[in-house]
Amino acid sequence: MSSEVFQLTVLQTSAGTADVDAQKAFDRIKQYEYPLEAGDTLQATLVRHDKQRHTLILGFHNVVMDVVSIALALGNIAREYQSQPPSQLPTPTLYPDYTCQGMNDIRDGHLNSSIDYWVKHFDLVPEVLPLLPVTKVRARQSHRAHDHHYISRELRSELVRSIARVGQVHGVSSMYLYITTLQVFAAC
């Protein structure tokens, strides 16, 4: 397992070849296969066109970033680029606070007009869709209870310790690794 610190590749170009060099760097990162077992999950190249113009090319394995993470990272880069200090940004509302505020608004009647609007528009319950002709049953049955399926698997203590070490190397919890693994297998 590699514990090597991430490195930014800096490519100094000339004005005449800057765009071609940036495209070559992009193509190199685009074709890169990430050796996850070595902890290599991110590639970055900064192409310096001149003193004022740069191109940052990022490549990463999808285990590392999802769409939300990309949006957050790009927002952080944009904020830094525009030199907007984080202290000037509005503090986001946490989910528990948002929930409490919503419950208080309902209790105090602040949402009555909105609730009345939606009740007016959805006062009729739509009819149940007919069964498809290929079904084996002729009528829908009402379910009073739902079954649950549980699968349990105990992991060997050596494996658990190994997973904990991997998490420590990458600065994440073991639970994060378990959930990521589950997502990867569920996506297959």
C-alpha positions in Angstrom: 0.0 0.0 0.0 1.5 3.3 -1.0 1.5 6.1 1.5 3.1 8.5 -1.0 1.8 12.0 -0.8 -0.2 13.3 -3.8 1.9 15.2 -6.3 0.8 17.9 -8.8 2.6 17.6 -12.1 3.5 21.1 -13.4 4.1 21.5 -17.1 5.6 24.7 -18.3 4.7 25.4 -22.0 5.3 28.1 -24.5 2.6 30.3 -25.9 2.8 28.5 -29.3 2.4 25.0 -27.9 0.3 25.6 -24.8 -3.0 24.3 -26.1 -1.4 21.2 -27.7 0.5 20.5 -24.5 -2.7 20.9 -22.5 -4.5 18.4 -24.8 -1.7 15.9 -24.5 -1.8 16.2 -20.7 -5.6 15.7 -20.8 -5.3 12.7 -23.0 -2.6 11.1 -20.7 -4.9 11.5 -17.7 -7.9 10.3 -19.6 -6.1 7.1 -20.5 -4.6 6.5 -17.0 -5.7 3.3 -15.2 -5.7 3.9 -11.5 -4.0 1.2 -9.4 -6.5 1.3 -6.5 -4.5 -1.4 -4.5 -1.6 1.1 -4.4 -3.8 3.9 -3.3 -3.3 5.9 -6.5 -6.7 7.5 -7.1 -6.0 11.0 -8.3 -4.0 12.6 -11.2 -3.5 16.4 -11.6 -1.5 18.4 -14.0 -1.1 22.2 -14.0 -0.2 23.5 -17.5 1.4 26.9 -17.3 0.7 28.8 -20.5 2.2 32.1 -19.3 2.2 34.1 -16.0 -1.5 34.8 -16.1 -3.0 31.8 -17.9 -3.0 28.2 -16.5 -5.0 25.0 -17.1 -5.6 22.6 -14.3 -6.4 19.1 -15.4 -7.8 16.7 -12.8 -8.4 13.0 -13.2 -9.7 10.6 -10.5 -11.2 7.2 -10.0 -14.9 7.3 -9.4 -14.4 5.6 -6.0 -12.9 8.9 -4.9 -15.4 11.4 -6.1 -19.1 11.5 -7.1 -21.0 14.3 -8.7 -21.6 16.1 -5.4 -18.0 15.9 -4.4 -16.9 17.3 -7.8 -19.3 20.2 -7.5 -17.9 20.9 -4.0 -14.3 20.7 -5.1 -14.9 22.9 -8.1 -16.8 25.4 -5.9 -13.9 25.5 -3.5 -11.4 26.0 -6.4 -13.6 28.8 -7.8 -13.9 30.5 -4.4 -10.1 30.4 -3.9 -9.5 31.6 -7.4 -11.8 34.5 -6.8 -10.3 35.1 -3.4 -13.6 35.0 -1.6 -12.9 34.2 2.0 -15.0 31.4 3.5 -16.0 33.6 6.4 -18.0 35.8 4.0 -20.1 32.8 2.8 -23.4 32.1 4.4 -23.4 29.3 6.9 -25.4 26.3 5.5 -28.3 25.1 7.5 -27.8 21.6 9.0 -30.5 19.0 8.4 -31.6 18.7 12.0 -32.0 22.5 12.2 -33.9 22.5 8.9 -36.2 19.8 10.2 -36.9 21.6 13.4 -37.6 24.9 11.5 -40.0 23.0 9.3 -41.8 21.4 12.2 -42.0 24.8 14.0 -43.4 26.4 10.8 -46.1 23.8 10.6 -47.0 24.1 14.3 -47.1 27.9 14.1 -49.3 27.9 10.9 -46.7 29.5 8.7 -47.2 26.8 6.0 -51.0 26.7 6.1 -51.4 28.4 2.7 -48.9 26.1 1.1 -50.5 23.0 2.6 -54.0 24.2 1.5 -52.7 24.7 -2.0 -51.3 21.2 -2.3 -54.4 19.6 -0.7 -56.6 21.5 -3.2 -54.5 20.2 -6.1 -54.2 16.6 -4.8 -57.5 16.1 -3.1 -58.5 13.2 -5.5 -56.7 9.9 -5.1 -56.0 8.6 -8.5 -57.4 5.2 -9.5 -55.2 2.2 -9.2 -53.6 1.2 -12.4 -54.8 -2.0 -14.0 -52.7 -5.1 -13.9 -50.6 -5.9 -16.9 -52.0 -8.7 -19.1 -49.0 -10.8 -18.5 -49.6 -11.1 -14.8 -50.5 -14.5 -13.3 -52.9 -13.0 -10.7 -56.2 -11.4 -11.6 -56.5 -9.0 -8.6 -54.1 -7.0 -6.5 -53.7 -8.3 -3.0 -53.4 -6.0 -0.1 -50.2 -6.4 1.9 -50.5 -6.0 5.7 -46.9 -6.9 6.3 -43.7 -7.0 4.4 -40.9 -9.6 4.6 -37.3 -8.7 5.3 -34.3 -10.5 4.3 -31.1 -10.4 6.3 -27.7 -11.5 5.3 -24.9 -11.7 7.8 -21.2 -12.3 7.2 -18.5 -12.3 9.8 -15.1 -11.0 8.8 -11.9 -12.5 10.0 -10.1 -10.4 12.5 -7.0 -10.1 10.3 -9.2 -8.8 7.5 -10.8 -6.2 9.8 -7.4 -5.0 11.0 -6.2 -4.8 7.4 -9.2 -2.7 6.4 -8.6 -0.4 9.4 -5.0 0.1 8.3 -6.0 0.9 4.7 -8.5 3.4 6.2 -5.8 5.0 8.3 -3.4 5.3 5.3 -6.1 7.1 3.4 -7.6 9.1 6.3 -11.0 7.5 6.2 -12.9 5.3 8.6 -13.4 1.6 8.2 -17.1 2.1 7.8 -16.5 4.4 4.8 -14.5 1.6 3.2 -17.2 -1.0 3.9 -19.9 1.3 2.4 -17.8 2.1 -0.6 -17.2 -1.6 -1.2 -20.9 -2.3 -0.9 -21.6 0.5 -3.4 -19.0 -0.9 -5.9 -20.5 -4.4 -5.7 -24.1 -3.1 -5.9 -23.2 -1.2 -9.1 -21.8 -4.3 -10.8 
